[in-house]
Amino acid sequence: MTQKDHIDAFGAGALICFALLLAFNQVVIKVVNDGMQPVFFAGMRSAGATVIIALWLWARGVSLRPRPGTWPAGLLIGSFFAAEFLLLFLALDLTTVTRSSVIFYSMPVWLALAAHVLIPGQALTRRKAAGLALAFAGVVWAIADRGGAGGQASLIGDICALGAAMGWAGIALCAKGTVLRHERPEIQLLWQVGVSAPLLLLAAPFFGPFLRDPQAIHLWGFAFQTVVIVSIGFPVWLWLLGRYPAAGVASFSFLTPVFGVGFGWGLLGEDVAPSIIGALVLVVMGIILINRPARRLR
């Protein structure tokens, strides 16, 4: 793979499109939750994606046999994936897309904090620490303000979204700090969906009936999630991460909560309180500071 030392026009366009896709994804999850129980939906999505990715790798002649020594890291990253989406799908069943977008996409904050402790050479600078403080203040503001959410400002939902963000950070740490960093992106993703599918399906009976009067729109949304988001979207993002500088790719993450709040307001008619706008601004400013590359000395 040809490595780039900067984000070119193609990379910028692809990353903007991916941010839009992730933001729209939250709307799709919330809609499908009306027809399918969230944890069952998440488990079936992982199961479907496992089949699609495995068939794709098999057709390309890639061995599906795990390499020696990868089992512990694979099980760990799959467990983080299961926790992330169990909590995210529950969050979107309980709270609004606008609130979930602000809280869930604070992931770079928790990743930077964990990397400071766990990954050598990833210590927090003053600029990153200031960004972390701003974004953390935004998350606290979003969770603390219970008004202006159209009657759906669920504290449990907000906490689930926060837990999902930390689960996502755990996935990134596993991908960077374990033997899986030597695996191709599709294999990393296969570990995630392959391990998470049975974990989520085993947990699903504890969250109520599997179906909630499913209609055609819910089935289309499930197919969109399985094929477009997981089987295509996630590998494309991992490919972009391998082609372009990590800091440049991460800097586009601030667009996703902005788009998410816009989609929640425009497509679902959710109320956007001034507190949510204020919290969004703080989170975005914090993510920009955390991901902004340091100036190079001449």
N, C-alpha and C positions, 0 to 999 in steps of 0.2 A: 504493500500500500504506500502510495506517495504521500509523504508528510509535508504539510504546509506550515510555514512559520507565522501565518496571519490568516484572519478570516477574510476570504475573498467574497465576491458578489454571490456566487453560487452557495457558498457556505452560509452567508447571512440570510439569503432567501430561504434556504432549507431550514435554518434554525427558527426563523420567524414563523414559517408554516408549522413547524413542530410545536412551537409555543401555542399557536392557535388550536392545533389538534388536541393538545393536552387540556386546554381550557374547555373546549367543546366536549371533551371526554367526560368532564364532571356533569355536564347537563345530561348526557346520555345515561350515565350511571343513575342519576336521580330519577329519570323517566322510567328506566327499566325496573328500578326498585318498586315501582307501583304494580308491576306484574309478577315479579319474582322476589323471593326472600333474598336479602342482600348477600348473606354468607354463602348460600347455595349458588347464587348467581356468580359470585367470585370464584367458587370452586369449579363450577362447570366451565367458566371462561378459561381457567388455567388448564383444565383437562383438554378442552378443545385446542388450545394453543400448543399443548404438548404434542398432540398428534400432528398438527400442521408443521411445527418446527422439526420434529423428528423425521417426517416424510421428506421435507426439504433437504435436510442434511443427508439422509440416505440417498436421495436422488443425485446429490452432488458427490457421492462417494466418500463422505466424511464418516469416520468411525463413531459409533454411538457408545462404545465401551468406555466407561470412565477410566481416566489414567490413574495409575497407582498413586496413592497419597492425596487424592482430591476429594475423597468421600467426606471427611469432616467439614471441609470448607463448603462443599456443595450442599450438605445438609443444613449448614448454618445459614447460607445465603437464601436457600429455599424457605427456611423458617422465618427469616426476616421478611421475605416477599409475602408469605402467608399472613403474617401479623400486619404488615402495611395495608394490604388490601382488605383484610377483614375489618380493620378499624376505619379505613377510608369509606368503604361501602356502607358501614353502619353510620358513619358521620353524615353522609349524604342522604341517609334515610331519616335522620333526626334533625338536621339543621339545614340552612340554606347554602346554595352554591356560592353566594357572595361571601359568606362568613368562612366556609370551608376553604375557598381559594386563598384567602389572606393567611389562614393559619397553616394549611397543608404545605403551601409553597414557600414557607419559611425554612424548608429543609436545608438549604445551604448554611444557615445559621448553626444548626445542630451538627452538621457535618464538619464545619470549621472548628467548632468547639471540641468535638471528639477527636478530630485529626491532630489538634494541638497536644492532646494527651497520648494518643496511640501511634501516630505516624511520625517517625523522625524527619526533621526538616520542614514540618508543617506548623511551626510555632506561630501563635498569633502575634501580629505586629500591632502597633498602636492604631493604625488605620483599620485593620480588621476587627480589633477589639471595639472600636467606635461603631463600626457597622453592626457588629453583633449586638451591642447595647441598643442601637436604634431599632433593629428588627425585633429584638426581644420585647422592647417597650411597645411596639406595634402589636405583637401577638397578645401581650397582656391586656392592652386596651381593647382589642377585638373581643377577647373572652370576657373581660370584666363588664363591658357594656351590654346589658340584656335588652335594651329597647331598640325600636326601629327595625325589627327583622320580620315584620309581617306575622307575628305570633309564633314564629318558628325559631326563636333564639334559644336552642337547647344547649344547656351547659354540658350535658353528657356528650352530645354531638360534637361540640367544640373540642372537648378533651380527646375524643376519638380522633379528630382531625390532627390534633397535636401529636398523639401517639403514632399516627400513620406517618407523619413527617419524620419522626425519629426512626421508624422502621425503614423508611426510604434511605435515610442517612446510614443505617446499618448495612444496607445492601451495597451502597457505594464504598463503605469501608472494607467490606469483604472483597469486592471486586478489585480494590487497590492494594489491600494489605495481606492477602492470602495467596496460595498457589494458583488460584483461579485467574490471577492477573496474566498468566501465561496462556490462558485458553482463549480461543476465538469468541467474539461476542455472542454468536448463536449458541455455543455450548454453555456459556454463562447463563443465558436466558433459559436454556433447556433445563438446567439445574433448578432455576427459580420456579418455573411453572410446573416441572415434573414433581418436585418435592411439595410445593404448595397445594397442588390439586387434592391429594388424599387428606392432607391436614385440614383444609377448608371444608371438604365434603364430610369428614368425620365430625367437625364442629357444627355443621349446618343444622342437624336435628335439635340442637339446644336453642335455636333462635326462631322456632315456630314452623308452620307449614311451608313447604318449599315453593308453592305457587300462590299468587295473589291475583287471580282473575287475569291471566296473561292474554294480551291482544297482539295483533300483528305488529304494532309499533314496538312492543317489547321484544318480540323475536328478532326484528330487524336490528334493534339496538344491541341485543346480545351478539348477533353475528358481526356487527360493526366492531364491538369491543374485542371479540375473539380474533378476527382476521386483521382488521386495520390497525387497531391500537397495539395489541400484544404481539401478534405474529409478524407484522410489518413495521409498525412505528417504532417499537423499542429497539429492534436490531438496527434500524436506520440511524437512530440517535447514537447507539453504541459505535456504529461505523463513523459517524461524524466526530465522535469523541476521539477515535483513533486517528483520524485524518488531520484534525485541526488542533491547535493548542488548547489544553483543557481549560485554562483561565478564560480564553475567548469564548469557548462553547458555554461555559457556566455563566458568563456575563449576560447571555440572552435569557436566562431563567427568570429575570425580573419581569419579563413581558407576560409570563403565564398568569400570575395573579391578577394583573391588569385586565387581560382578556377574560379571565374567569369571572371577575366582577361584572364586566360588560355583558357577557353572555347570560349570567344569572338575571341581570336587570332586563336585558332586551328580549330574551327568549322565554324566560319563565315569569317575568313580571314581578320579580322580587324587589322589595324595598331596599334602597341603599341609603342607610343612615349616614349623617356626617361623620359619626365615629368610625364607621367602616372605611370611609374615604381617608380619614386621618390615619387609621391603623395601616391601611394599604400603602400610603405614602411613606410611613416610617419603615415598613418591611422592605419596600422597593429600594429606598435609600440605603438601608442596611445591606441588602444583597449586592448592590452596586459596589459599595465600599469593600465588602468581603472579597468579591471576585475581581476587583480592579487590579491589574498587574502592576507590580512595582516599577518605578522608572529605572531604566538602564543607565548605568554610569558610562560616560564616554571613556 
